[in-house]
Amino acid sequence: MDDLQGQIEHGIELLRKGGVIAFPTDTVYGLGADAFQAGAVDRIYEIKGRPRDRQLPLLIADAEYLPLLADTVPTVAGFLAGRFWPGALTVVLPTARSLPAHLATRPGIAVRIPDHPVCLALICGLGKPVIGTSANLSGRGPALTAAEVREQLGCRIDFVIDGGRCPGGSESTVIDLTRRAPVVLREGIIPAHEIERAYQEYLEVSNEAAHRHRR
């Protein structure tokens, strides 16, 4: 299937049926499934050989979806989302109590909006969050092309959307926003110092707003 749009439509159909597919993102090739189908999510753990205590991140297409996934969305999350989304920043927020058990395994849920047309088309076509972990075996390097996905995962997955080489070349930066101040859990494409600079700008804006309110 050479036509990219045809590949995307086939990918959406497979996601709806509980399939597991690989697709290009703005970072590395992702391995995805409908986040709300527990059986499909279980398959991702099995395919990757990923420990069950390592939660899988979610990909969304709009920040308006965050309140459905997170118990609270701190103002700093909105500030950083405005700065880095869509893009290679994954934020960990307090898990919403309404999430199904297979997604609510930890107190924090990892979410990001990717900056890649294929990835966004899949999410929008499905109409729900998509699991977006790297398409590789646990402990192996990330895949940057469809061929590298096939080399590692072979026939374990249902389909690979070949969108060319991923432009990012590295994974997303992950920050924990469940604490008083952001904590970088994994430094990826976005350097930690950029996160720190953005956080300091957030504090300055917040302090100025509080000062104006008191006057």
Helices and strands as residue ranges (DSSP letters): H 4-16, E 21-23, E 30-32, H 38-48, E 58-59, G 63-65, H 66-69, H 75-84, E 89-94, E 108-112, H 117-126, E 130-131, E 133-134, H 146-153, G 154-156, E 159-160, E 173-176, E 183-186, H 192-214
